[in-house]
Amino acid sequence: IYGTRGTNGVIIITTKNANREMPATIEYNGYVSVSTRMKEADFMSAEDLRARMKEGWEFSGANDKDYGDNVDWVDEVSRTGITHNHNLTFRGGGKNTSLIGSLNYSNRQGTFKKSDNENIRGRLEFTHRMFNDKLTTNLAIIANESTSGVGFNTNVYRYACIQNPTQSIYDENGNYVERQVYFYDNPISILNETDGMNRRRNVRFTGSLTYRPYADLTLKAMYTRKGQSSLSGSYVTHKHPSTVEGGTNGSASRSTSDYIDNLVELTADWHKMIGKHNLGAIIGYNYEDQMSESFSASNSDFPTDSYSYNKLQAGNSLVKGNASMSSYKETEKLIGLFARATWNYDDRYLVMFSIRREGSSKFGKDHKWGNFPGVSVGWRLNNEEFMKDLTWLDNLKVRAGYGITGINVGASYGSLASLNYSGYFFYAGKWVNQLQPVRNANPDLRWEKKHEYNFGIDFDMFGGRLGGAIDFYMRDTKDGLWDYSVSVPPYQYGSIMANVAEIRNMGLEVLINAVPVQTKDFEWNTNISYSTNKNELKSISNDEFEMSTDW
């Protein structure tokens, strides 16, 4: 019922809230932690290398000779990381209104230098009830800002691991020692001569109206708007190995991106108890649109390091035509109509049926909509009369289900042909920007569908001391999406995305929960899980599209 957004599973998160008739309270909690390397590789020290050389060992490359120093390179790029986290929560509520707010700040340091992250997050939620609790209004806003530096370059650790421990970090003039060895740079110069910033902001607003005209029926309207923006900058100085070796005299880049998501959902939820029959039904509609865009630019050959990444126009590569910039913007829409009906008789026999009709703007003209039904049945045997004598059995339920879920395509315009300006040609005495095909049209692009069968058993016994679940599933993926190489002509571009593949997954999952020891003052909970999966690619080609390589 969750549609393509829940095709890989659904995680439901319940956040803290304020209760009615609750006195105003303020709560603070925080912690400070220290992290360090518990164990590290046993690299040769300078003394170890000199001892090997005295024994007659001969080395090439980085360890070609003794340079006279004693440096622990991994230690030079490492540190003891200190993290502190602070959380402030306030809540309160009256007869009809409740409010909760929280503010969290964290500053985390990794065990490698320049691996820092600072995060601040705020949340405010307001709930008001009217007309004898028939109408409930809920407003919530969450804002988050995360800031980090340029980040730890993993090559720094690699270079620190292979660096000659007798080699100095700096020469007698205070310059970095760099040697002409393949893929071998001074890690300290990379670390110190890189400047950068990454900042990400997220804001989410949710508002809902819930109306209960009578006890069995709930009508709900919800609107959510999510926004995410990012800004980053990076600069490598005149002393950075890449600029020294490439003669670029510093290199800078900036980028920014923005993402907006709007979601509207309308539902009607009905429940009724008639004798031993527990009936339920839900119908709904949801609309979602998304927009994402970004811009980036880079330049090099700067007269000074003073600007860092804050004055891209100062780089001389711009006038030489070697600077770069790029941008994009894309949108998509997803619309769904759904319904679900449930029947529970005497808490013994359980039946559920659901249907979702979903449309995506990403597919071909005549294939934007798909239908995704599901059905499941269950039998709770422990509530049967013939099982009453088994007092040690708390729950025994067998269940089976079948359903189809749709998988949305990743690219927003995959069904449409596209042309881009790329490269130049000389014509009539001037250079002309040429227009080239970059994507073929595929009006038959459609939903990838997963047909899943499952059978399971749930059990609990001995007052909850032992329980678990056993599940067997078989999942057939049909109309699987893949990029295929095609001939030019008749196609304008050398590849196309098409629905061809068929895949089967089969597996068994077993979960055992147990409480081996349970006393007044002590309880030991444990669980054991086992899973197996067999994946079979049944087909990836047809008469029209086939793999360029016969795997």
LOTORRO-175821 format. One line per 3 residues: number of its first residue (from 1); for each residue x, y negated, z of C-alpha. Coordinates in steps of 0.2 Angstrom, whole numbers. Each point is the difference from the previous one (the first is absolute). Layout:
# residues N
NUM = X/Y/Z  ...
# end
This chain:
# residues 551
1 = 0/0/0  15/-11/2  4/0/-19
4 = 17/-1/-8  7/-10/14  -2/16/11
7 = 5/13/-12  16/4/10  -9/0/16
10 = -7/-13/12  7/-6/17  -13/-9/11
13 = 8/-12/12  -10/-6/15  7/-16/8
16 = -3/-7/18  -15/-11/2  -8/-9/14
19 = -15/7/9  -16/-9/5  -2/-8/18
22 = 19/1/1  10/-12/11  13/-10/-9
25 = 17/9/1  18/-4/-6  12/15/-3
28 = 19/-1/-4  11/14/-4  17/0/-7
31 = 17/10/-1  18/-2/-4  9/14/-8
34 = 18/3/-5  6/11/-15  17/7/-5
37 = 7/14/-10  -2/16/9  11/10/-11
40 = 11/-5/-15  11/9/-13  17/4/6
43 = 10/-11/-13  19/0/1  7/-15/10
46 = 16/-9/-6  10/11/12  -7/16/-8
49 = 4/-6/-17  18/-4/4  2/17/8
52 = -6/8/-16  12/-10/-10  14/5/12
55 = -5/18/-3  3/-2/-19  -18/-3/-6
58 = -1/-11/-15  -16/-10/-4  -6/-10/-15
61 = -13/-14/-1  -4/-9/16  12/9/11
64 = 15/-1/-11  11/-7/13  1/-7/18
67 = -4/-19/0  5/-2/18  -16/-5/9
70 = -12/10/11  -19/-3/-5  -16/9/5
73 = -10/-5/-15  -16/8/6  1/-9/16
76 = 3/-16/-9  -17/0/-8  -9/7/15
79 = -7/-7/16  -11/4/15  -17/-4/-5
82 = -12/-9/12  -18/0/-2  -14/-9/10
85 = -18/0/-2  -14/-10/9  -18/2/-1
88 = -14/-12/8  -18/5/-1  -15/-9/7
91 = -18/6/0  -17/-4/8  -18/2/-3
94 = -17/-6/5  -18/7/-2  0/-3/-19
97 = 17/-6/-5  18/8/1  17/-6/-5
100 = 17/8/-1  16/-7/-6  18/6/0
103 = 17/-7/-5  15/11/-3  18/-5/-3
106 = 15/12/-3  18/-3/-5  9/16/-6
109 = 18/3/-3  7/15/-9  17/8/4
112 = 7/-7/-15  4/-19/-2  -13/-10/-9
115 = -14/13/2  -12/-12/9  -19/-2/0
118 = -10/-13/9  -19/2/1  -14/-10/7
121 = -18/6/-1  -17/-7/6  -17/7/1
124 = -17/-8/5  -17/9/0  -17/-8/5
127 = -16/10/2  -17/-7/3  -17/9/2
130 = -17/-8/-3  -18/4/0  1/14/14
133 = 15/7/-8  -9/3/-17  13/-12/-9
136 = 19/1/3  12/-12/-7  19/5/0
139 = 14/-12/-6  18/6/0  16/-8/-6
142 = 18/8/0  15/-10/-5  18/7/-1
145 = 17/-7/-5  15/10/-2  18/-7/-3
148 = 16/9/-4  17/-5/-7  7/6/-16
151 = 0/18/8  14/12/2  8/5/-16
154 = 2/19/0  16/-1/-10  8/-9/15
157 = -1/16/10  6/10/-15  15/-11/-2
160 = 3/0/19  1/19/0  13/1/-14
163 = 11/-15/4  18/3/4  1/-2/19
166 = 18/-7/-2  -6/-14/-11  -4/-18/7
169 = -16/-9/-1  9/-17/-4  17/-4/-7
172 = 12/-12/7  -9/-15/-8  -17/5/7
175 = -7/7/-16  -9/16/-1  11/15/-6
178 = -6/7/-16  8/14/-9  -2/6/-18
181 = -8/17/4  -15/6/-9  -16/-3/10
184 = 10/-6/15  -4/-17/7  4/-8/17
187 = -17/3/10  3/-15/11  1/-11/-15
190 = -17/7/-6  -7/-2/17  6/-18/4
193 = -2/-8/-18  -18/5/-2  -14/-12/5
196 = -18/4/-1  -18/-1/7  -16/10/-2
199 = -16/-6/7  -17/8/-2  -16/-6/6
202 = -17/9/2  -17/-7/4  -16/11/1
205 = -17/-7/4  -15/11/3  -18/-5/3
208 = -15/11/2  -19/-1/4  -8/16/7
211 = -19/0/1  -10/14/9  -18/-3/-4
214 = -4/16/10  10/13/9  2/12/-15
217 = 6/-12/-13  15/-11/-1  3/-13/-14
220 = 18/-7/-2  8/-13/-11  19/-2/1
223 = 12/-11/-9  19/1/1  14/-11/-7
226 = 18/5/0  14/-11/-5  18/4/-1
229 = 14/-11/-5  19/2/0  15/-12/-3
232 = 18/6/-1  17/-8/-4  17/8/-3
235 = 17/-7/-3  18/7/-1  14/-12/2
238 = 16/-4/-10  9/13/11  -12/14/-3
241 = 9/15/-9  -13/0/-14  2/-19/-4
244 = 19/1/2  1/15/-12  -13/-7/-12
247 = 6/-18/1  -18/-6/3  4/-12/14
250 = -14/4/11  -18/7/-5  -17/-5/7
253 = -18/6/-2  -17/-4/6  -16/9/-1
256 = -18/-2/6  -16/10/-1  -18/-1/4
259 = -13/13/2  -19/-2/4  -13/13/3
262 = -19/-3/2  -11/14/6  -19/0/2
265 = -10/15/7  -18/2/3  -7/15/9
268 = -16/7/7  2/14/13  -15/11/6
271 = -1/13/13  -15/10/6  -2/14/13
274 = -16/11/-4  -1/14/11  16/10/-2
277 = 4/-8/-16  13/-14/0  -2/-10/-16
280 = 11/-14/-7  3/-10/-16  10/-14/-6
283 = 0/-10/-16  12/-14/-4  8/-11/-13
286 = 18/-8/0  9/-12/-11  18/-3/0
289 = 11/-12/-10  19/-2/1  12/-13/-7
292 = 19/1/1  13/-12/-7  19/-3/2
295 = 14/-11/-6  18/1/1  16/-9/-6
298 = 18/2/1  16/-10/-5  19/1/3
301 = 16/-10/-2  -3/-12/14  12/-15/4
304 = -2/3/19  -6/13/12  -9/-14/10
307 = -17/2/-9  -1/19/3  -16/5/-9
310 = -9/-17/3  5/-9/-16  0/12/-15
313 = 1/-14/-13  18/-4/6  7/16/-8
316 = 9/-3/-17  -7/17/-7  -17/-9/-3
319 = 8/-12/-13  9/15/-7  -16/9/-3
322 = 5/14/12  -12/-3/14  -16/10/1
325 = -18/-2/5  -15/11/0  -19/0/6
328 = -16/10/-2  -18/0/6  -12/14/-1
331 = -18/3/7  -11/15/2  -17/5/6
334 = -8/15/8  -19/3/3  -8/14/9
337 = -17/6/4  -2/15/12  -12/10/10
340 = 1/14/13  -13/11/8  3/12/15
343 = -10/13/9  3/8/16  -11/13/7
346 = 1/4/19  19/-3/-1  2/16/-9
349 = -2/-3/-19  8/-15/-8  -2/-6/-18
352 = 7/-16/-8  -2/-7/-17  8/-15/-7
355 = 1/-9/-17  11/-15/-5  -1/-9/-17
358 = 15/-11/-2  6/-12/-14  18/-6/-3
361 = 5/-14/-11  16/9/-4  -8/14/-12
364 = -6/0/-18  -15/-9/-5  -12/16/0
367 = 9/8/15  0/-13/14  -13/10/11
370 = 2/17/8  -12/10/11  8/9/15
373 = -12/12/10  4/10/15  -8/13/11
376 = 4/10/15  -8/12/12  4/6/17
379 = -6/13/13  3/-2/18  0/19/6
382 = 3/-3/18  -18/-8/1  -8/16/-6
385 = -10/11/12  11/15/-4  16/-9/6
388 = -7/-6/16  9/14/10  17/-6/-6
391 = 1/-13/14  19/-3/-3  -4/-6/-18
394 = -3/-19/0  -1/-3/-19  0/11/-15
397 = -4/-9/-17  2/6/-18  -1/-12/-14
400 = 2/-2/-18  -1/-14/-12  2/-6/-18
403 = 3/-18/-7  7/-10/-14  10/-16/3
406 = 7/-12/-13  17/-7/-1  2/-18/-7
409 = 14/-4/-12  14/-11/6  2/-13/-14
412 = -14/-12/-2  0/-1/-19  5/17/-5
415 = -14/3/-12  4/-16/-10  13/-4/-13
418 = 12/-13/5  13/-11/-9  15/-9/8
421 = 12/-13/-5  18/8/1  16/-4/-10
424 = 3/-12/-14  3/1/-19  8/-14/-11
427 = -13/-7/-13  0/-15/-10  15/-8/9
430 = -6/3/18  -2/14/13  -18/6/1
433 = -7/10/15  -6/17/-6  -16/8/5
436 = 1/19/4  -12/13/5  2/7/18
439 = -15/10/2  -12/10/-10  -19/-1/2
442 = -9/16/7  -19/-3/0  -2/18/6
445 = 10/-3/17  -11/6/14  0/6/18
448 = 12/14/5  -11/12/11  4/12/14
451 = -12/14/2  3/7/18  -7/16/8
454 = 3/3/18  -4/13/14  4/-2/18
457 = -3/6/18  0/-10/16  2/8/17
460 = 1/-5/18  1/12/15  4/2/18
463 = -7/-17/5  11/-9/-13  16/8/5
466 = 2/8/-18  -7/-6/-16  4/-4/-18
469 = -5/1/-18  4/10/-15  -3/-8/-18
472 = 2/7/-17  -1/-11/-15  1/0/-19
475 = 1/-17/-9  -1/0/-19  5/-17/-8
478 = -7/-3/-17  3/-13/-13  17/-4/9
481 = 8/-16/-6  17/0/-8  11/-11/-12
484 = 3/9/-16  12/-4/-14  -9/-3/-17
487 = 6/-4/-18  2/-17/-7  -10/-1/-11
490 = -15/3/1  2/-7/18  7/-17/3
493 = 10/5/15  10/15/4  -10/6/16
496 = -18/1/6  -9/5/16  -13/14/-3
499 = -11/12/10  7/17/-4  8/9/15
502 = -8/13/11  8/5/17  -5/12/13
505 = 4/-1/18  -4/14/12  5/1/19
508 = -3/6/17  1/-11/16  -1/7/17
511 = 0/-11/16  0/7/18  -3/-11/15
514 = 4/7/17  1/-6/19  12/14/7
517 = 1/-9/17  -14/-10/8  0/-4/19
520 = -6/-15/10  16/-10/-2  7/7/-16
523 = -6/4/-18  10/7/-14  -7/-2/-18
526 = 7/8/-15  -4/3/-18  7/11/-14
529 = -4/-3/-18  4/10/-16  -3/-5/-18
532 = 4/7/-17  -4/-7/-17  2/7/-18
535 = 0/-13/-14  -3/6/-18  1/-10/-15
538 = -13/8/-11  1/-11/-15  9/-17/-5
541 = -3/0/-18  -14/2/-13  -2/-1/-19
544 = 2/-19/0  13/-4/14  14/11/5
547 = 16/-2/10  16/-5/-9  10/13/9
550 = -6/18/2  3/2/18
# end
